[in-house]
C-alpha cells in the first residue's frame, strides 16, 4: 500500500536506516514495508508521516501526486478511527483488490 515510500525517503534525503532508527524497528522491517511484504500499524504510519513531514494519507501517493482527492481524504479520516487490527484487515483487502487489478 505504501509503494511510494522509497520516493518519499529520497525526497526527504532519508535512508531506510534512518526510518528504522526513528521508529525503533529493524532495517529489514522497513525494507519489507517498502516491498509491500509486511504491513505497518497505524501508529507507525503516523510516525513515518511526521518523519517525512507529510500527512499520513499523502504517503499513499507519489510525492508529486499529493493533491489528495476529497474521496481519499474522507476515506482516510474514517480509517483513522480504526483499531490496528481493523486497519490491517483493510490493508489486506486493498492489497487483494490491487493485485487482482494487476492480473486483469
C-alpha positions in Angstrom: 0.0 0.0 0.0 3.0 2.3 0.6 4.6 1.6 -2.8 5.8 5.2 -2.9 7.6 5.2 0.4 11.0 4.9 -1.2 10.3 8.0 -3.3 9.3 9.9 -0.1 12.6 8.8 1.5 14.6 10.1 -1.4 12.7 13.4 -1.5 13.5 14.0 2.2 17.1 12.7 2.0 16.4 9.8 4.3 17.6 6.2 4.2 15.8 3.1 5.4 18.2 3.0 8.3 17.0 6.5 9.4 13.4 5.3 9.4 14.3 2.1 11.3 16.2 4.0 14.0 13.5 6.7 14.4 10.7 4.0 14.8 12.8 1.5 16.7 12.4 -1.3 14.1 14.9 -3.2 12.1 16.1 -2.1 8.6 14.6 -5.4 7.4 11.2 -4.3 8.6 11.4 -1.0 6.8 12.5 -2.9 3.7 9.5 -5.2 4.0 7.2 -2.2 4.3 8.6 -0.7 1.1 8.3 -4.0 -0.8 4.7 -4.4 0.5 5.6 -7.7 2.1 4.6 -6.5 5.6 2.1 -4.0 6.8 2.7 -1.4 9.4 0.5 -0.2 12.2 -1.5 3.0 12.0 0.8 4.4 14.7 3.9 3.5 12.6 2.3 5.2 9.6 1.7 8.3 11.6 5.3 8.3 12.9 6.7 7.9 9.4 4.5 10.8 8.2 5.9 13.0 10.9 9.4 12.0 10.0 8.8 12.7 6.3 6.9 16.0 7.1 3.8 14.7 5.3 0.3 13.8 6.1 -0.3 10.0 6.5 -2.6 10.0 3.5 0.0 11.7 1.3 2.3 8.7 1.7 -0.2 6.6 -0.3 0.7 8.7 -3.3 3.9 9.6 -5.0 5.3 12.9 -3.7 4.3 14.8 -6.8 0.7 13.4 -6.5 -0.1 14.7 -3.1 -3.2 16.6 -4.1 -5.3 14.0 -2.5 -8.9 13.9 -3.8 -11.7 14.6 -1.3 -12.9 11.0 -1.6 -9.5 9.7 -0.5 -9.3 12.3 2.4 -12.7 11.2 3.6 -11.7 7.5 3.5 -8.5 8.2 5.4 -10.5 10.1 8.1 -12.7 7.1 8.5 -9.7 4.7 8.6 -8.1 6.9 11.3 -10.9 5.7 13.6 -10.0 2.0 13.1 -8.0 -0.1 15.5 -4.7 -1.5 14.3 -6.3 -4.9 13.7 -9.1 -3.3 11.6 -6.5 -1.2 9.8 -4.6 -4.4 8.9 -7.7 -6.0 7.6 -8.5 -3.0 5.4 -4.9 -3.1 4.1 -5.1 -6.8 3.2 -8.4 -6.2 1.3 -7.0 -3.2 -0.6 -3.9 -5.2 -1.5 -6.0 -8.1 -2.7 -8.0 -5.8 -4.9 -4.9 -4.1 -6.3 -3.3 -7.5 -7.1 -6.5 -8.6 -8.8 -6.5 -5.5 -11.0 -2.8 -6.0 -11.9 -3.6 -9.5 -13.1 -6.6 -8.3 -15.2 
